[in-house]
Amino acid sequence: MLIALKIPPAVQGTLADGKAQKRFSQRAFNEPAFHGIRGRQLSSPAIAELGRSSAVLQSPRPSTIISAAAAFLTPSEGKSQTEKGQAMTEPKIEGRFSNRFGRGGAVMALFCFLMAHAVVAQQPEAAFQEAMRQGAQAMTAGNFGAAVAAYTTATQKMPGFAEGYFNLGLAQQQAGQLDQARASLEKSLQLKPGLRGANLFLGTIAYRQNRFKDAEAALLKETRIDPRSAKALMWLGVCRLAQDDPQGAIAPLDKAYALDAKDVDILYHRGRAYLLVANASYAAMFKIDRDSMRVHQVLGEADAEAYRTQDAINEFELAVKMAPRQPGLHEELGNQYWSAGQLDKASEAYREELGIDPHAVSAMYKLGSLLVLNRQAEKGIDLLRDALREDPTLADAHYYLASGLAETEREAEAIQEYELAIAADPADDRAMSAYYKLAQVYRKLHRTQEAQAALSNFQRLRAETKVRQEQKSAQTVRRRTELPVEDPERAALSAGQVDK
């Protein structure tokens, strides 16, 4: 066991003196001061002062060590030795030691006494450390019964150690001993009220026992102790969901998501909370008016997300008849027409949308892209330029604008737009398509080296895309800026069905 002793500056000076070190080494245990110390009896107050929570040997303050030793070395004169030790300052203690034992003897006295105490304390401390080690090993191995036994021994060896009870509580929880775990965790908080994690696990235990109010109270305490605990915030939301309060669950789940946006449990519970709130809102809407424009709109959106294209068209057509000037409806209807291959109807629906809202940038972008894909490049180019002026973040608009420019033999402008599409997200599938089209433009201009570089990037991204497609699940929701159907050429490029 390593013990770091903090020695007052004056005593450090003694040890730093070469002659003193030599004298210290030569005299060793023959030093009279040591014999004097060795023969004395430790009083109960001195033992208490030295042994209290192992603070004497672990204290970073020199005065703590010296005052404890002084309690033993100073004769009693109406006060307890502990009181005298506490009352003495470092210079007085050093002077008392030097007068009684000599300067070198004082150093020797302090060192030898504290080491003697360390030997006395070493055995129970070693047993405690061994129990903690065994508990950790058992937890790692999934042997929770053995972990409970080991941590129980640790708490017996050191009953004032809050973390020992905390570990015991976790082991008991894993072993299914929920009531015992609760008691151990509560004991850890009695010893250390601010112990992080204890209220979190008390909350999860209460949740498992269907004590949702107790769980919520414990988890609220944890979020006050540790406001950045994503798990505590998540469990607080889960408890509120269990109490049929999805609206109240959203706030903590949003905070948990902000702290850890990649935790699948947080994502699941947050999505479920929003879904329940949405369903409650839709249920209230149905109750008020089952045949309203909004009811048909939400039914159309549900059909669209489920890829029931014709059902979605039917619902959106009803919604448009009921509210022909409602912003957004014509665009949603146009998306479904495009998905069904009814391109003329899709173009007309997007134009209707722009007639209602000339700044409907997504409708502007979709109509421009549709025109380019249908070989009406000149009309599409103007719309795509307007869309990018309204919203420069529409990266895909750069791609379709470049395609229109290339079709109308404006290669220099096309190259610039393809490069902008790539720069928006160099690892995206759209960048892969842009590299392929860029290679074609360079080849047309007889810029062989640049064409080869673009083609190499295309091949690299296509290989990476195949790996991603094998690993990720199917996309279920399209982005606002995504076209209603996948670009056929893009799909062919991803599948490797296009000649290089």
Residue pairs with C-beta under 8 A, 6 or more apart in sequence:
1 118
1 122
1 125
1 126
3 57
3 114
3 115
3 118
5 57
5 65
5 111
5 114
6 59
6 60
6 61
6 62
6 65
7 15
7 62
7 107
7 110
8 62
8 63
8 66
8 90
8 94
10 90
10 91
10 94
11 94
11 106
11 107
11 110
14 20
14 103
14 104
14 107
15 21
15 24
15 107
20 103
20 104
20 107
23 104
24 104
24 107
24 108
27 104
27 108
29 112
31 101
31 104
31 105
31 108
32 101
32 105
33 100
33 101
33 102
33 105
33 106
33 108
33 109
34 105
34 108
34 109
34 112
36 101
36 109
37 73
37 109
37 112
37 113
38 112
40 72
40 73
42 50
42 72
43 71
43 72
43 76
43 80
43 81
45 71
45 80
45 81
45 82
45 83
46 68
46 71
46 72
46 81
46 82
46 85
48 82
49 56
49 67
49 68
49 71
49 81
49 82
49 85
49 86
50 56
50 68
50 71
50 72
50 117
51 117
51 121
53 160
54 121
54 125
55 64
56 64
56 65
56 68
56 114
56 117
57 65
57 114
57 117
57 118
57 121
59 65
62 90
63 89
63 90
65 110
65 114
66 88
66 90
66 93
66 94
66 110
67 85
67 86
67 88
67 93
68 85
69 85
69 93
69 109
69 110
69 113
69 114
70 84
70 85
70 88
70 93
70 96
71 80
71 81
71 82
71 83
71 84
71 85
71 86
72 81
72 85
72 113
73 96
73 97
73 100
73 109
74 81
74 84
74 85
74 88
74 96
76 84
77 84
79 87
88 96
94 106
97 103
97 105
97 106
97 107
97 109
97 110
98 106
100 106
101 108
101 109
124 157
124 158
125 157
125 158
127 153
127 157
128 154
128 157
128 158
128 161
128 164
131 150
131 151
131 153
131 154
131 157
132 150
132 151
132 154
132 164
132 167
134 146
134 150
135 147
135 150
135 151
135 154
135 167
135 168
135 171
136 147
136 167
138 144
138 145
138 146
138 147
138 150
138 171
139 147
139 167
139 170
139 171
139 174
144 171
144 172
144 174
144 175
145 175
147 167
147 171
147 174
147 175
148 168
148 171
148 172
148 175
148 177
151 164
151 167
151 168
151 171
152 168
154 161
154 164
154 167
154 168
155 161
155 164
155 165
155 168
155 184
158 164
160 191
161 191
162 187
162 188
162 189
162 191
162 192
162 195
163 188
163 192
163 195
164 188
165 184
165 185
165 187
165 188
165 191
166 184
166 185
166 188
166 195
166 197
166 198
168 184
169 181
169 182
169 183
169 184
169 185
169 188
169 198
169 201
170 181
170 201
171 181
172 178
172 180
172 181
172 184
173 181
173 201
173 204
173 205
178 205
178 208
178 209
181 201
181 205
182 202
182 205
182 206
185 198
185 201
185 202
185 205
186 202
188 195
188 198
189 195
189 198
189 199
189 202
194 225
196 222
196 225
196 226
196 229
197 222
197 226
198 222
199 218
199 219
199 221
199 222
199 225
199 232
200 218
200 219
200 222
200 229
200 231
200 232
200 235
202 218
203 214
203 215
203 216
203 218
203 219
203 222
203 232
203 235
203 236
203 239
204 215
204 235
205 215
206 212
206 214
206 215
206 218
207 215
207 235
207 238
207 239
207 242
212 239
212 242
212 243
213 243
215 235
215 239
216 236
216 239
216 240
216 243
219 232
219 235
219 236
219 239
220 236
222 229
222 232
223 229
223 232
223 233
223 236
223 252
226 232
228 259
229 259
230 255
230 256
230 259
230 260
230 263
230 266
231 256
233 252
233 253
233 255
233 256
233 259
234 252
234 253
234 256
234 263
234 265
234 266
234 269
236 249
236 252
237 249
237 250
237 251
237 252
237 253
237 256
237 269
237 270
237 273
238 249
238 269
240 246
240 248
240 249
240 252
241 249
241 269
241 272
241 273
241 276
246 272
246 273
246 274
246 276
246 277
246 280
247 277
249 269
249 273
250 270
250 273
250 274
250 277
253 266
253 269
253 270
253 273
254 270
256 263
256 266
256 270
257 266
257 267
257 270
260 266
261 267
282 298
285 292
285 294
285 295
285 298
286 295
289 295
292 322
293 319
293 322
293 323
293 326
293 329
294 319
296 315
296 316
296 318
296 319
296 322
297 315
297 316
297 319
297 329
297 332
299 315
300 311
300 312
300 313
300 314
300 315
300 316
300 319
300 332
300 336
301 312
301 332
303 309
303 311
303 312
303 315
304 312
304 332
304 335
304 336
304 339
305 476
305 477
309 336
309 339
309 340
310 340
312 336
313 333
313 336
313 337
313 340
316 329
316 332
316 333
316 336
317 333
319 326
319 329
320 326
320 329
320 330
320 333
323 329
325 356
326 356
327 353
327 356
327 357
327 360
328 353
328 360
330 349
330 350
330 352
330 353
330 356
330 363
331 349
331 350
331 353
331 360
331 362
331 363
331 366
333 349
334 345
334 346
334 347
334 348
334 349
334 350
334 352
334 353
334 363
334 366
334 484
335 346
335 366
335 484
336 484
337 343
337 345
337 346
337 349
338 346
338 366
338 370
338 483
338 484
338 485
339 484
339 485
343 370
343 374
346 370
346 484
347 367
347 370
347 371
350 363
350 364
350 366
350 367
350 370
351 367
353 360
353 363
354 360
354 363
354 364
354 367
357 363
359 390
361 387
361 390
361 391
361 394
362 480
362 481
364 383
364 386
364 387
364 390
365 383
365 384
365 387
365 391
365 394
365 396
365 397
365 481
366 483
366 484
367 380
367 383
368 379
368 380
368 381
368 382
368 383
368 384
368 386
368 387
368 397
368 400
368 401
369 380
369 384
369 396
369 397
369 400
369 483
370 380
370 483
371 377
371 379
371 380
371 383
372 380
372 381
372 384
372 400
372 401
372 403
372 404
372 407
373 400
373 487
375 407
377 403
377 404
377 405
377 407
377 408
378 404
378 408
380 400
380 404
381 401
381 404
381 405
381 408
384 397
384 400
384 401
384 404
385 401
387 394
387 397
388 394
388 397
388 398
388 401
394 481
395 420
395 421
395 424
395 425
395 428
395 430
395 481
396 421
396 430
396 481
396 482
396 483
398 417
398 418
398 420
398 421
398 424
399 417
399 418
399 421
399 430
399 433
399 434
399 437
401 417
402 413
402 414
402 415
402 416
402 417
402 418
402 421
402 434
402 437
403 414
403 437
405 411
405 413
405 414
405 417
406 414
406 437
406 440
406 441
411 441
411 444
411 445
414 441
415 438
415 441
415 442
418 434
418 435
418 437
418 438
418 441
419 434
419 438
421 430
421 431
421 434
422 431
422 434
422 435
422 438
424 430
424 431
425 431
427 461
427 464
429 461
429 465
429 490
429 494
430 490
431 461
432 458
432 461
432 462
432 465
432 493
432 494
433 487
433 489
433 490
433 493
435 454
435 455
435 457
435 458
435 461
436 454
436 455
436 458
436 493
436 498
438 454
439 451
439 452
439 454
439 455
439 458
440 451
442 448
442 450
442 451
442 454
443 451
455 500
458 493
459 500
462 493
462 494
462 496
465 494
466 494
466 496
469 494
478 484
489 498
492 498
